Amino acid sequence: MSVTTTTHLNFRGAAREALDFYRSVFGGNTVAVTYQDAGAVRDESEADWVMWGEVTGDNGFHVMAYDVPSHLPWGQGENPFFVSVRGDDTEEIGALWAALAEGATVVRPLEPAPWAPLYGMLTDRFGITWVLDVTAPYNR
């Protein structure tokens, strides 16, 4: 059992450009899943926006990013990141969730999602938004 933490950056329509830029700086590989790829389009103008993306490098660099859809509040520089905690053990992620949830505001309950066996989001009592999930295989 192990977990990793990764900075998860939030954009509005600029996530792919940012991921490409960070890859050009740090090297590595980019993976980007659009809202269209995931079957989660609410606004056709946002179909090609990044719902889930990351850059990973052989040097240890790792950053995740997504485009906040227009039906959700977002302002540049406001809540610009999440901390992503990923693991492969549902019990371990569940225990971490339970501990972080004390005094927190649950944004999305920890439950199965189309892209992960477990996925949830909360803002802790210090104002930090955490995304916890159990990893699932995906094509790179």
A tleap script that builds the chain and sets N, CA, C and O, in Angstrom:
source leaprc.protein.ff14SB
mol = sequence {
  NMET SER VAL THR THR THR THR HIE LEU ASN
  PHE ARG GLY ALA ALA ARG GLU ALA LEU ASP
  PHE TYR ARG SER VAL PHE GLY GLY ASN THR
  VAL ALA VAL THR TYR GLN ASP ALA GLY ALA
  VAL ARG ASP GLU SER GLU ALA ASP TRP VAL
  MET TRP GLY GLU VAL THR GLY ASP ASN GLY
  PHE HIE VAL MET ALA TYR ASP VAL PRO SER
  HIE LEU PRO TRP GLY GLN GLY GLU ASN PRO
  PHE PHE VAL SER VAL ARG GLY ASP ASP THR
  GLU GLU ILE GLY ALA LEU TRP ALA ALA LEU
  ALA GLU GLY ALA THR VAL VAL ARG PRO LEU
  GLU PRO ALA PRO TRP ALA PRO LEU TYR GLY
  MET LEU THR ASP ARG PHE GLY ILE THR TRP
  VAL LEU ASP VAL THR ALA PRO TYR ASN CARG
}
set mol.1.N position { 0.838 -1.185 0.000 }
set mol.1.CA position { 0.000 0.000 0.000 }
set mol.1.C position { 0.878 1.241 0.000 }
set mol.1.O position { 1.864 1.341 0.730 }
set mol.2.N position { 0.482 2.173 -0.842 }
set mol.2.CA position { 1.171 3.461 -0.842 }
set mol.2.C position { 0.232 4.500 -1.435 }
set mol.2.O position { -0.673 4.184 -2.207 }
set mol.3.N position { 0.471 5.735 -1.057 }
set mol.3.CA position { -0.268 6.854 -1.629 }
set mol.3.C position { 0.745 7.876 -2.130 }
set mol.3.O position { 1.885 7.924 -1.668 }
set mol.4.N position { 0.306 8.687 -3.078 }
set mol.4.CA position { 1.126 9.789 -3.560 }
set mol.4.C position { 0.287 11.056 -3.509 }
set mol.4.O position { -0.938 11.009 -3.613 }
set mol.5.N position { 0.958 12.181 -3.350 }
set mol.5.CA position { 0.281 13.469 -3.434 }
set mol.5.C position { 0.829 14.211 -4.643 }
set mol.5.O position { 2.018 14.137 -4.952 }
set mol.6.N position { -0.051 14.919 -5.310 }
set mol.6.CA position { 0.304 15.646 -6.515 }
set mol.6.C position { -0.449 16.963 -6.531 }
set mol.6.O position { -1.625 17.014 -6.172 }
set mol.7.N position { 0.210 18.007 -6.939 }
set mol.7.CA position { -0.471 19.279 -7.125 }
set mol.7.C position { -1.379 19.162 -8.342 }
set mol.7.O position { -0.956 18.704 -9.404 }
set mol.8.N position { -2.622 19.577 -8.178 }
set mol.8.CA position { -3.647 19.489 -9.215 }
set mol.8.C position { -4.085 20.913 -9.528 }
set mol.8.O position { -4.766 21.545 -8.721 }
set mol.9.N position { -3.697 21.422 -10.698 }
set mol.9.CA position { -3.932 22.820 -11.063 }
set mol.9.C position { -5.277 22.992 -11.757 }
set mol.9.O position { -5.707 22.123 -12.515 }
set mol.10.N position { -5.938 24.114 -11.494 }
set mol.10.CA position { -7.268 24.385 -12.028 }
set mol.10.C position { -7.230 25.565 -12.992 }
set mol.10.O position { -6.690 26.626 -12.676 }
set mol.11.N position { -7.809 25.364 -14.169 }
set mol.11.CA position { -7.833 26.391 -15.209 }
set mol.11.C position { -9.249 26.511 -15.755 }
set mol.11.O position { -10.137 25.750 -15.372 }
set mol.12.N position { -9.448 27.448 -16.631 }
set mol.12.CA position { -10.708 27.535 -17.372 }
set mol.12.C position { -10.356 27.697 -18.845 }
set mol.12.O position { -10.194 28.803 -19.360 }
set mol.13.N position { -10.244 26.533 -19.504 }
set mol.13.CA position { -9.958 26.520 -20.932 }
set mol.13.C position { -8.488 26.561 -21.299 }
set mol.13.O position { -8.162 26.559 -22.485 }
set mol.14.N position { -7.589 26.597 -20.328 }
set mol.14.CA position { -6.155 26.704 -20.612 }
set mol.14.C position { -5.345 25.510 -20.096 }
set mol.14.O position { -4.116 25.550 -20.126 }
set mol.15.N position { -6.005 24.454 -19.626 }
set mol.15.CA position { -5.271 23.332 -19.030 }
set mol.15.C position { -4.343 22.654 -20.029 }
set mol.15.O position { -3.199 22.349 -19.692 }
set mol.16.N position { -4.814 22.410 -21.263 }
set mol.16.CA position { -3.954 21.738 -22.251 }
set mol.16.C position { -2.723 22.587 -22.548 }
set mol.16.O position { -1.611 22.063 -22.615 }
set mol.17.N position { -2.911 23.888 -22.725 }
set mol.17.CA position { -1.783 24.787 -22.992 }
set mol.17.C position { -0.804 24.763 -21.821 }
set mol.17.O position { 0.409 24.726 -22.026 }
set mol.18.N position { -1.325 24.783 -20.596 }
set mol.18.CA position { -0.458 24.754 -19.418 }
set mol.18.C position { 0.297 23.435 -19.326 }
set mol.18.O position { 1.500 23.426 -19.063 }
set mol.19.N position { -0.401 22.314 -19.541 }
set mol.19.CA position { 0.267 21.006 -19.486 }
set mol.19.C position { 1.365 20.920 -20.542 }
set mol.19.O position { 2.459 20.431 -20.258 }
set mol.20.N position { 1.084 21.388 -21.753 }
set mol.20.CA position { 2.102 21.370 -22.806 }
set mol.20.C position { 3.299 22.241 -22.424 }
set mol.20.O position { 4.446 21.875 -22.681 }
set mol.21.N position { 3.027 23.385 -21.815 }
set mol.21.CA position { 4.108 24.260 -21.384 }
set mol.21.C position { 4.964 23.583 -20.317 }
set mol.21.O position { 6.191 23.587 -20.416 }
set mol.22.N position { 4.329 23.000 -19.294 }
set mol.22.CA position { 5.091 22.352 -18.224 }
set mol.22.C position { 5.887 21.164 -18.755 }
set mol.22.O position { 6.996 20.903 -18.289 }
set mol.23.N position { 5.321 20.438 -19.735 }
set mol.23.CA position { 6.070 19.344 -20.351 }
set mol.23.C position { 7.291 19.896 -21.087 }
set mol.23.O position { 8.352 19.272 -21.061 }
set mol.24.N position { 7.162 21.055 -21.745 }
set mol.24.CA position { 8.293 21.638 -22.465 }
set mol.24.C position { 9.390 22.079 -21.503 }
set mol.24.O position { 10.570 22.062 -21.852 }
set mol.25.N position { 9.004 22.471 -20.298 }
set mol.25.CA position { 9.974 22.917 -19.300 }
set mol.25.C position { 10.629 21.736 -18.595 }
set mol.25.O position { 11.853 21.682 -18.479 }
set mol.26.N position { 9.805 20.777 -18.117 }
set mol.26.CA position { 10.297 19.696 -17.272 }
set mol.26.C position { 10.519 18.380 -18.004 }
set mol.26.O position { 11.139 17.469 -17.454 }
set mol.27.N position { 10.028 18.263 -19.230 }
set mol.27.CA position { 10.100 16.999 -19.963 }
set mol.27.C position { 8.997 16.065 -19.498 }
set mol.27.O position { 8.191 16.415 -18.636 }
set mol.28.N position { 8.973 14.875 -20.078 }
set mol.28.CA position { 8.004 13.874 -19.666 }
set mol.28.C position { 6.929 13.644 -20.697 }
set mol.28.O position { 7.080 13.990 -21.869 }
set mol.29.N position { 5.847 13.056 -20.247 }
set mol.29.CA position { 4.725 12.695 -21.107 }
set mol.29.C position { 3.453 13.345 -20.594 }
set mol.29.O position { 3.245 13.492 -19.389 }
set mol.30.N position { 2.606 13.731 -21.543 }
set mol.30.CA position { 1.323 14.335 -21.210 }
set mol.30.C position { 0.205 13.359 -21.527 }
set mol.30.O position { 0.215 12.708 -22.572 }
set mol.31.N position { -0.749 13.260 -20.628 }
set mol.31.CA position { -1.995 12.533 -20.865 }
set mol.31.C position { -3.112 13.531 -20.604 }
set mol.31.O position { -3.105 14.223 -19.586 }
set mol.32.N position { -4.071 13.607 -21.520 }
set mol.32.CA position { -5.199 14.518 -21.341 }
set mol.32.C position { -6.477 13.834 -21.807 }
set mol.32.O position { -6.555 13.342 -22.933 }
set mol.33.N position { -7.469 13.808 -20.938 }
set mol.33.CA position { -8.786 13.276 -21.251 }
set mol.33.C position { -9.741 14.461 -21.296 }
set mol.33.O position { -9.866 15.200 -20.320 }
set mol.34.N position { -10.412 14.641 -22.426 }
set mol.34.CA position { -11.340 15.763 -22.561 }
set mol.34.C position { -12.707 15.391 -21.995 }
set mol.34.O position { -12.994 14.223 -21.732 }
set mol.35.N position { -13.534 16.405 -21.815 }
set mol.35.CA position { -14.908 16.147 -21.391 }
set mol.35.C position { -15.620 15.285 -22.433 }
set mol.35.O position { -16.439 14.437 -22.079 }
set mol.36.N position { -15.312 15.497 -23.718 }
set mol.36.CA position { -15.900 14.674 -24.771 }
set mol.36.C position { -15.443 13.226 -24.644 }
set mol.36.O position { -16.254 12.307 -24.753 }
set mol.37.N position { -14.138 13.016 -24.412 }
set mol.37.CA position { -13.609 11.654 -24.235 }
set mol.37.C position { -14.338 10.921 -23.113 }
set mol.37.O position { -14.598 9.721 -23.210 }
set mol.38.N position { -14.663 11.650 -22.050 }
set mol.38.CA position { -15.276 11.043 -20.866 }
set mol.38.C position { -16.802 10.996 -20.945 }
set mol.38.O position { -17.453 10.485 -20.034 }
set mol.39.N position { -17.372 11.524 -22.020 }
set mol.39.CA position { -18.822 11.546 -22.140 }
set mol.39.C position { -19.484 12.452 -21.117 }
set mol.39.O position { -20.587 12.168 -20.650 }
set mol.40.N position { -18.811 13.546 -20.766 }
set mol.40.CA position { -19.305 14.425 -19.713 }
set mol.40.C position { -19.487 15.865 -20.197 }
set mol.40.O position { -19.284 16.807 -19.431 }
set mol.41.N position { -19.867 16.037 -21.462 }
set mol.41.CA position { -20.028 17.380 -22.029 }
set mol.41.C position { -21.353 17.980 -21.587 }
set mol.41.O position { -22.414 17.394 -21.804 }
set mol.42.N position { -21.285 19.148 -20.968 }
set mol.42.CA position { -22.495 19.906 -20.617 }
set mol.42.C position { -22.660 21.096 -21.540 }
set mol.42.O position { -23.777 21.539 -21.806 }
set mol.43.N position { -21.539 21.611 -22.027 }
set mol.43.CA position { -21.528 22.774 -22.916 }
set mol.43.C position { -20.636 22.405 -24.093 }
set mol.43.O position { -19.443 22.155 -23.921 }
set mol.44.N position { -21.218 22.371 -25.292 }
set mol.44.CA position { -20.471 21.934 -26.486 }
set mol.44.C position { -19.188 22.741 -26.700 }
set mol.44.O position { -18.215 22.210 -27.235 }
set mol.45.N position { -19.170 24.006 -26.294 }
set mol.45.CA position { -17.965 24.822 -26.489 }
set mol.45.C position { -16.817 24.364 -25.588 }
set mol.45.O position { -15.673 24.777 -25.781 }
set mol.46.N position { -17.121 23.508 -24.602 }
set mol.46.CA position { -16.109 23.020 -23.667 }
set mol.46.C position { -15.770 21.544 -23.889 }
set mol.46.O position { -15.057 20.948 -23.081 }
set mol.47.N position { -16.270 20.955 -24.968 }
set mol.47.CA position { -16.083 19.521 -25.215 }
set mol.47.C position { -14.614 19.118 -25.271 }
set mol.47.O position { -14.253 18.032 -24.818 }
set mol.48.N position { -13.769 19.978 -25.821 }
set mol.48.CA position { -12.343 19.653 -25.941 }
set mol.48.C position { -11.507 20.136 -24.772 }
set mol.48.O position { -10.282 20.008 -24.794 }
set mol.49.N position { -12.143 20.685 -23.757 }
set mol.49.CA position { -11.416 21.077 -22.547 }
set mol.49.C position { -10.963 19.827 -21.808 }
set mol.49.O position { -11.532 18.749 -21.981 }
set mol.50.N position { -9.937 19.983 -20.988 }
set mol.50.CA position { -9.362 18.862 -20.253 }
set mol.50.C position { -10.154 18.600 -18.975 }
set mol.50.O position { -10.276 19.464 -18.107 }
set mol.51.N position { -10.689 17.383 -18.884 }
set mol.51.CA position { -11.387 16.958 -17.663 }
set mol.51.C position { -10.380 16.367 -16.681 }
set mol.51.O position { -10.529 16.504 -15.467 }
set mol.52.N position { -9.363 15.713 -17.213 }
set mol.52.CA position { -8.311 15.121 -16.388 }
set mol.52.C position { -7.042 15.092 -17.215 }
set mol.52.O position { -7.033 14.554 -18.323 }
set mol.53.N position { -5.973 15.665 -16.689 }
set mol.53.CA position { -4.712 15.662 -17.413 }
set mol.53.C position { -3.541 15.643 -16.457 }
set mol.53.O position { -3.655 16.011 -15.288 }
set mol.54.N position { -2.410 15.202 -16.988 }
set mol.54.CA position { -1.201 15.190 -16.177 }
set mol.54.C position { 0.034 15.200 -17.051 }
set mol.54.O position { -0.005 14.809 -18.218 }
set mol.55.N position { 1.130 15.651 -16.468 }
set mol.55.CA position { 2.459 15.511 -17.039 }
set mol.55.C position { 3.275 14.738 -16.023 }
set mol.55.O position { 3.340 15.112 -14.852 }
set mol.56.N position { 3.897 13.663 -16.473 }
set mol.56.CA position { 4.800 12.892 -15.620 }
set mol.56.C position { 6.138 12.767 -16.326 }
set mol.56.O position { 6.209 12.496 -17.525 }
set mol.57.N position { 7.190 12.969 -15.559 }
set mol.57.CA position { 8.528 12.882 -16.124 }
set mol.57.C position { 9.348 11.807 -15.443 }
set mol.57.O position { 9.104 11.458 -14.288 }
set mol.58.N position { 10.320 11.286 -16.166 }
set mol.58.CA position { 11.235 10.291 -15.601 }
set mol.58.C position { 12.053 10.877 -14.456 }
set mol.58.O position { 12.606 10.137 -13.642 }
set mol.59.N position { 12.132 12.214 -14.392 }
set mol.59.CA position { 12.904 12.890 -13.359 }
set mol.59.C position { 12.115 13.068 -12.057 }
set mol.59.O position { 12.615 13.666 -11.104 }
set mol.60.N position { 10.868 12.545 -12.018 }
set mol.60.CA position { 10.047 12.660 -10.819 }
set mol.60.C position { 9.022 13.775 -10.874 }
set mol.60.O position { 8.152 13.852 -10.007 }
set mol.61.N position { 9.106 14.647 -11.882 }
set mol.61.CA position { 8.122 15.721 -12.003 }
set mol.61.C position { 6.741 15.133 -12.257 }
set mol.61.O position { 6.593 14.203 -13.050 }
set mol.62.N position { 5.730 15.677 -11.581 }
set mol.62.CA position { 4.343 15.242 -11.786 }
set mol.62.C position { 3.422 16.385 -11.410 }
set mol.62.O position { 3.498 16.919 -10.304 }
set mol.63.N position { 2.558 16.755 -12.330 }
set mol.63.CA position { 1.534 17.754 -12.070 }
set mol.63.C position { 0.266 17.312 -12.790 }
set mol.63.O position { 0.329 16.737 -13.877 }
set mol.64.N position { -0.881 17.583 -12.180 }
set mol.64.CA position { -2.170 17.286 -12.791 }
set mol.64.C position { -2.885 18.604 -13.054 }
set mol.64.O position { -2.580 19.621 -12.432 }
set mol.65.N position { -3.854 18.579 -13.994 }
set mol.65.CA position { -4.586 19.807 -14.307 }
set mol.65.C position { -5.933 19.464 -14.920 }
set mol.65.O position { -6.129 18.386 -15.482 }
set mol.66.N position { -6.858 20.412 -14.798 }
set mol.66.CA position { -8.134 20.296 -15.502 }
set mol.66.C position { -8.716 21.668 -15.743 }
set mol.66.O position { -8.299 22.661 -15.148 }
set mol.67.N position { -9.709 21.699 -16.650 }
set mol.67.CA position { -10.450 22.921 -16.933 }
set mol.67.C position { -11.757 22.880 -16.157 }
set mol.67.O position { -12.580 21.987 -16.355 }
set mol.68.N position { -11.938 23.850 -15.277 }
set mol.68.CA position { -13.165 23.957 -14.491 }
set mol.68.C position { -14.282 24.356 -15.454 }
set mol.68.O position { -14.194 25.408 -16.088 }
set mol.69.N position { -15.329 23.540 -15.576 }
set mol.69.CA position { -16.403 23.884 -16.516 }
set mol.69.C position { -17.157 25.132 -16.073 }
set mol.69.O position { -17.171 25.488 -14.895 }
set mol.70.N position { -17.784 25.785 -17.049 }
set mol.70.CA position { -18.420 27.076 -16.785 }
set mol.70.C position { -19.593 26.998 -15.815 }
set mol.70.O position { -19.978 28.026 -15.258 }
set mol.71.N position { -20.178 25.824 -15.590 }
set mol.71.CA position { -21.292 25.741 -14.641 }
set mol.71.C position { -20.810 25.732 -13.186 }
set mol.71.O position { -21.621 25.764 -12.260 }
set mol.72.N position { -19.491 25.689 -12.989 }
set mol.72.CA position { -18.916 25.743 -11.644 }
set mol.72.C position { -18.206 27.076 -11.446 }
set mol.72.O position { -17.664 27.636 -12.399 }
set mol.73.N position { -18.204 27.589 -10.216 }
set mol.73.CA position { -17.512 28.865 -9.982 }
set mol.73.C position { -16.000 28.710 -10.140 }
set mol.73.O position { -15.423 27.693 -9.754 }
set mol.74.N position { -15.382 29.718 -10.703 }
set mol.74.CA position { -13.931 29.739 -10.847 }
set mol.74.C position { -13.501 31.160 -11.160 }
set mol.74.O position { -14.141 31.860 -11.945 }
set mol.75.N position { -12.410 31.576 -10.536 }
set mol.75.CA position { -11.796 32.857 -10.831 }
set mol.75.C position { -10.290 32.661 -10.830 }
set mol.75.O position { -9.747 32.044 -9.913 }
set mol.76.N position { -9.609 33.176 -11.844 }
set mol.76.CA position { -8.167 32.987 -11.935 }
set mol.76.C position { -7.502 33.455 -10.650 }
set mol.76.O position { -7.719 34.577 -10.192 }
set mol.77.N position { -6.696 32.582 -10.081 }
set mol.77.CA position { -5.991 32.887 -8.845 }
set mol.77.C position { -6.788 32.550 -7.593 }
set mol.77.O position { -6.247 32.592 -6.488 }
set mol.78.N position { -8.067 32.217 -7.750 }
set mol.78.CA position { -8.896 31.802 -6.629 }
set mol.78.C position { -9.012 30.283 -6.667 }
set mol.78.O position { -9.425 29.724 -7.683 }
set mol.79.N position { -8.664 29.620 -5.602 }
set mol.79.CA position { -8.674 28.164 -5.556 }
set mol.79.C position { -7.942 27.581 -6.765 }
set mol.79.O position { -8.495 26.744 -7.479 }
set mol.80.N position { -6.702 28.018 -6.999 }
set mol.80.CA position { -5.993 27.628 -8.213 }
set mol.80.C position { -5.473 26.190 -8.219 }
set mol.80.O position { -4.978 25.716 -9.242 }
set mol.81.N position { -5.582 25.493 -7.082 }
set mol.81.CA position { -5.069 24.128 -7.066 }
set mol.81.C position { -5.847 23.271 -6.088 }
set mol.81.O position { -6.524 23.777 -5.193 }
set mol.82.N position { -5.738 21.959 -6.276 }
set mol.82.CA position { -6.183 20.948 -5.327 }
set mol.82.C position { -4.956 20.149 -4.953 }
set mol.82.O position { -3.946 20.206 -5.655 }
set mol.83.N position { -5.019 19.407 -3.866 }
set mol.83.CA position { -4.000 18.409 -3.570 }
set mol.83.C position { -4.651 17.064 -3.859 }
set mol.83.O position { -5.674 16.716 -3.269 }
set mol.84.N position { -4.051 16.323 -4.766 }
set mol.84.CA position { -4.574 15.024 -5.157 }
set mol.84.C position { -3.849 13.937 -4.380 }
set mol.84.O position { -2.619 13.891 -4.359 }
set mol.85.N position { -4.618 13.061 -3.739 }
set mol.85.CA position { -4.059 11.915 -3.015 }
set mol.85.C position { -4.568 10.667 -3.715 }
set mol.85.O position { -5.772 10.418 -3.767 }
set mol.86.N position { -3.640 9.888 -4.252 }
set mol.86.CA position { -4.007 8.685 -4.999 }
set mol.86.C position { -3.391 7.472 -4.336 }
set mol.86.O position { -2.267 7.520 -3.834 }
set mol.87.N position { -4.138 6.390 -4.341 }
set mol.87.CA position { -3.645 5.137 -3.800 }
set mol.87.C position { -4.324 3.975 -4.485 }
set mol.87.O position { -5.251 4.158 -5.274 }
set mol.88.N position { -3.861 2.784 -4.180 }
set mol.88.CA position { -4.447 1.609 -4.819 }
set mol.88.C position { -5.255 0.746 -3.855 }
set mol.88.O position { -5.735 -0.323 -4.231 }
set mol.89.N position { -5.405 1.199 -2.626 }
set mol.89.CA position { -6.116 0.427 -1.611 }
set mol.89.C position { -7.339 1.211 -1.128 }
set mol.89.O position { -7.199 2.298 -0.568 }
set mol.90.N position { -8.531 0.663 -1.343 }
set mol.90.CA position { -9.751 1.377 -0.981 }
set mol.90.C position { -9.852 1.627 0.525 }
set mol.90.O position { -10.349 2.674 0.942 }
set mol.91.N position { -9.395 0.695 1.334 }
set mol.91.CA position { -9.459 0.892 2.788 }
set mol.91.C position { -8.553 2.035 3.229 }
set mol.91.O position { -8.932 2.848 4.072 }
set mol.92.N position { -7.357 2.093 2.656 }
set mol.92.CA position { -6.423 3.156 3.021 }
set mol.92.C position { -6.962 4.524 2.602 }
set mol.92.O position { -6.919 5.473 3.385 }
set mol.93.N position { -7.463 4.629 1.388 }
set mol.93.CA position { -8.024 5.900 0.920 }
set mol.93.C position { -9.248 6.268 1.757 }
set mol.93.O position { -9.440 7.435 2.097 }
set mol.94.N position { -10.073 5.279 2.087 }
set mol.94.CA position { -11.244 5.528 2.931 }
set mol.94.C position { -10.873 6.050 4.305 }
set mol.94.O position { -11.536 6.944 4.831 }
set mol.95.N position { -9.809 5.497 4.895 }
set mol.95.CA position { -9.362 5.952 6.216 }
set mol.95.C position { -8.807 7.377 6.143 }
set mol.95.O position { -9.059 8.187 7.036 }
set mol.96.N position { -8.058 7.683 5.089 }
set mol.96.CA position { -7.543 9.043 4.926 }
set mol.96.C position { -8.700 10.023 4.738 }
set mol.96.O position { -8.691 11.119 5.298 }
set mol.97.N position { -9.686 9.625 3.954 }
set mol.97.CA position { -10.874 10.452 3.740 }
set mol.97.C position { -11.565 10.750 5.064 }
set mol.97.O position { -11.897 11.898 5.360 }
set mol.98.N position { -11.777 9.707 5.853 }
set mol.98.CA position { -12.483 9.874 7.130 }
set mol.98.C position { -11.753 10.870 8.030 }
set mol.98.O position { -12.387 11.694 8.690 }
set mol.99.N position { -10.433 10.793 8.055 }
set mol.99.CA position { -9.660 11.701 8.900 }
set mol.99.C position { -9.714 13.138 8.368 }
set mol.99.O position { -9.901 14.079 9.139 }
set mol.100.N position { -9.551 13.305 7.053 }
set mol.100.CA position { -9.594 14.650 6.467 }
set mol.100.C position { -10.981 15.267 6.562 }
set mol.100.O position { -11.109 16.491 6.612 }
set mol.101.N position { -12.017 14.442 6.588 }
set mol.101.CA position { -13.398 14.933 6.568 }
set mol.101.C position { -13.839 15.583 7.880 }
set mol.101.O position { -14.860 16.271 7.913 }
set mol.102.N position { -13.088 15.374 8.951 }
set mol.102.CA position { -13.459 15.985 10.228 }
set mol.102.C position { -13.411 17.506 10.103 }
set mol.102.O position { -12.346 18.086 9.891 }
set mol.103.N position { -14.561 18.139 10.235 }
set mol.103.CA position { -14.640 19.592 10.129 }
set mol.103.C position { -14.575 20.111 8.704 }
set mol.103.O position { -14.468 21.320 8.497 }
set mol.104.N position { -14.636 19.224 7.716 }
set mol.104.CA position { -14.506 19.616 6.314 }
set mol.104.C position { -15.874 19.830 5.665 }
set mol.104.O position { -16.908 19.440 6.207 }
set mol.105.N position { -15.849 20.453 4.500 }
set mol.105.CA position { -17.023 20.566 3.641 }
set mol.105.C position { -16.835 19.580 2.499 }
set mol.105.O position { -15.878 19.685 1.732 }
set mol.106.N position { -17.735 18.634 2.388 }
set mol.106.CA position { -17.634 17.639 1.317 }
set mol.106.C position { -18.166 18.252 0.027 }
set mol.106.O position { -19.319 18.676 -0.048 }
set mol.107.N position { -17.306 18.290 -0.985 }
set mol.107.CA position { -17.680 18.811 -2.299 }
set mol.107.C position { -18.309 17.695 -3.123 }
set mol.107.O position { -19.327 17.901 -3.785 }
set mol.108.N position { -17.707 16.530 -3.080 }
set mol.108.CA position { -18.222 15.324 -3.738 }
set mol.108.C position { -17.910 14.157 -2.814 }
set mol.108.O position { -16.751 13.962 -2.447 }
set mol.109.N position { -18.914 13.378 -2.430 }
set mol.109.CA position { -18.672 12.261 -1.507 }
set mol.109.C position { -17.702 11.243 -2.098 }
set mol.109.O position { -17.602 11.100 -3.317 }
set mol.110.N position { -16.998 10.547 -1.231 }
set mol.110.CA position { -16.102 9.479 -1.665 }
set mol.110.C position { -16.957 8.287 -2.059 }
set mol.110.O position { -17.571 7.639 -1.212 }
set mol.111.N position { -16.988 8.007 -3.357 }
set mol.111.CA position { -17.818 6.935 -3.884 }
set mol.111.C position { -17.290 6.520 -5.251 }
set mol.111.O position { -16.440 7.207 -5.817 }
set mol.112.N position { -17.776 5.417 -5.785 }
set mol.112.CA position { -17.350 5.016 -7.124 }
set mol.112.C position { -17.691 6.086 -8.162 }
set mol.112.O position { -18.713 6.765 -8.067 }
set mol.113.N position { -16.820 6.216 -9.142 }
set mol.113.CA position { -17.009 7.156 -10.245 }
set mol.113.C position { -16.723 6.413 -11.548 }
set mol.113.O position { -16.079 5.364 -11.523 }
set mol.114.N position { -17.183 6.928 -12.674 }
set mol.114.CA position { -16.930 6.236 -13.946 }
set mol.114.C position { -15.443 6.038 -14.250 }
set mol.114.O position { -15.085 5.136 -15.007 }
set mol.115.N position { -14.574 6.871 -13.669 }
set mol.115.CA position { -13.146 6.810 -13.967 }
set mol.115.C position { -12.299 6.235 -12.831 }
set mol.115.O position { -11.088 6.078 -12.988 }
set mol.116.N position { -12.912 5.921 -11.699 }
set mol.116.CA position { -12.131 5.412 -10.562 }
set mol.116.C position { -13.019 4.581 -9.643 }
set mol.116.O position { -14.207 4.868 -9.500 }
set mol.117.N position { -12.447 3.552 -9.020 }
set mol.117.CA position { -13.218 2.754 -8.066 }
set mol.117.C position { -13.757 3.579 -6.902 }
set mol.117.O position { -14.847 3.304 -6.399 }
set mol.118.N position { -13.000 4.591 -6.472 }
set mol.118.CA position { -13.436 5.552 -5.462 }
set mol.118.C position { -12.889 6.914 -5.853 }
set mol.118.O position { -11.748 7.033 -6.297 }
set mol.119.N position { -13.718 7.947 -5.682 }
set mol.119.CA position { -13.300 9.313 -5.966 }
set mol.119.C position { -14.120 10.240 -5.074 }
set mol.119.O position { -15.330 10.064 -4.932 }
set mol.120.N position { -13.457 11.226 -4.475 }
set mol.120.CA position { -14.164 12.205 -3.674 }
set mol.120.C position { -13.369 13.488 -3.549 }
set mol.120.O position { -12.159 13.510 -3.774 }
set mol.121.N position { -14.061 14.555 -3.186 }
set mol.121.CA position { -13.413 15.853 -3.032 }
set mol.121.C position { -13.992 16.541 -1.803 }
set mol.121.O position { -15.202 16.529 -1.578 }
set mol.122.N position { -13.106 17.138 -1.015 }
set mol.122.CA position { -13.545 17.897 0.153 }
set mol.122.C position { -12.626 19.076 0.380 }
set mol.122.O position { -11.472 19.081 -0.047 }
set mol.123.N position { -13.156 20.069 1.058 }
set mol.123.CA position { -12.349 21.215 1.473 }
set mol.123.C position { -12.213 21.118 2.986 }
set mol.123.O position { -13.202 21.163 3.718 }
set mol.124.N position { -10.971 20.983 3.440 }
set mol.124.CA position { -10.748 20.748 4.874 }
set mol.124.C position { -10.985 22.012 5.694 }
set mol.124.O position { -11.251 23.082 5.146 }
set mol.125.N position { -10.886 21.874 6.986 }
set mol.125.CA position { -11.200 22.999 7.876 }
set mol.125.C position { -10.210 24.147 7.750 }
set mol.125.O position { -10.430 25.219 8.314 }
set mol.126.N position { -9.108 23.932 7.007 }
set mol.126.CA position { -8.127 24.989 6.784 }
set mol.126.C position { -8.303 25.659 5.418 }
set mol.126.O position { -7.546 26.561 5.061 }
set mol.127.N position { -9.321 25.202 4.647 }
set mol.127.CA position { -9.592 25.795 3.345 }
set mol.127.C position { -8.863 25.151 2.180 }
set mol.127.O position { -8.905 25.677 1.068 }
set mol.128.N position { -8.194 24.022 2.406 }
set mol.128.CA position { -7.481 23.319 1.339 }
set mol.128.C position { -8.405 22.264 0.744 }
set mol.128.O position { -9.016 21.486 1.475 }
set mol.129.N position { -8.505 22.239 -0.586 }
set mol.129.CA position { -9.343 21.255 -1.265 }
set mol.129.C position { -8.495 20.043 -1.630 }
set mol.129.O position { -7.450 20.154 -2.270 }
set mol.130.N position { -8.975 18.899 -1.208 }
set mol.130.CA position { -8.312 17.613 -1.431 }
set mol.130.C position { -9.169 16.751 -2.356 }
set mol.130.O position { -10.391 16.708 -2.221 }
set mol.131.N position { -8.525 16.076 -3.282 }
set mol.131.CA position { -9.169 15.092 -4.144 }
set mol.131.C position { -8.530 13.755 -3.792 }
set mol.131.O position { -7.315 13.597 -3.914 }
set mol.132.N position { -9.327 12.806 -3.362 }
set mol.132.CA position { -8.830 11.474 -3.041 }
set mol.132.C position { -9.431 10.479 -4.013 }
set mol.132.O position { -10.624 10.533 -4.311 }
set mol.133.N position { -8.595 9.562 -4.514 }
set mol.133.CA position { -9.137 8.530 -5.384 }
set mol.133.C position { -8.286 7.284 -5.344 }
set mol.133.O position { -7.113 7.301 -4.971 }
set mol.134.N position { -8.924 6.207 -5.742 }
set mol.134.CA position { -8.246 4.918 -5.901 }
set mol.134.C position { -7.905 4.815 -7.385 }
set mol.134.O position { -8.765 4.990 -8.248 }
set mol.135.N position { -6.657 4.534 -7.661 }
set mol.135.CA position { -6.182 4.522 -9.038 }
set mol.135.C position { -6.862 3.435 -9.856 }
set mol.135.O position { -7.211 2.369 -9.348 }
set mol.136.N position { -7.036 3.732 -11.116 }
set mol.136.CA position { -7.576 2.785 -12.081 }
set mol.136.C position { -6.658 2.821 -13.297 }
set mol.136.O position { -6.090 3.870 -13.604 }
set mol.137.N position { -6.503 1.723 -13.979 }
set mol.137.CA position { -5.626 1.722 -15.164 }
set mol.137.C position { -6.206 2.629 -16.259 }
set mol.137.O position { -7.423 2.737 -16.417 }
set mol.138.N position { -5.322 3.264 -16.995 }
set mol.138.CA position { -5.736 4.074 -18.147 }
set mol.138.C position { -4.645 3.992 -19.198 }
set mol.138.O position { -3.491 3.688 -18.894 }
set mol.139.N position { -5.020 4.264 -20.425 }
set mol.139.CA position { -4.068 4.185 -21.530 }
set mol.139.C position { -3.254 5.461 -21.596 }
set mol.139.O position { -3.802 6.563 -21.559 }
set mol.140.N position { -1.954 5.308 -21.692 }
set mol.140.CA position { -1.071 6.464 -21.833 }
set mol.140.C position { -0.726 6.669 -23.276 }
set mol.140.O position { 0.012 7.597 -23.608 }
savepdb mol mol.pdb
quit
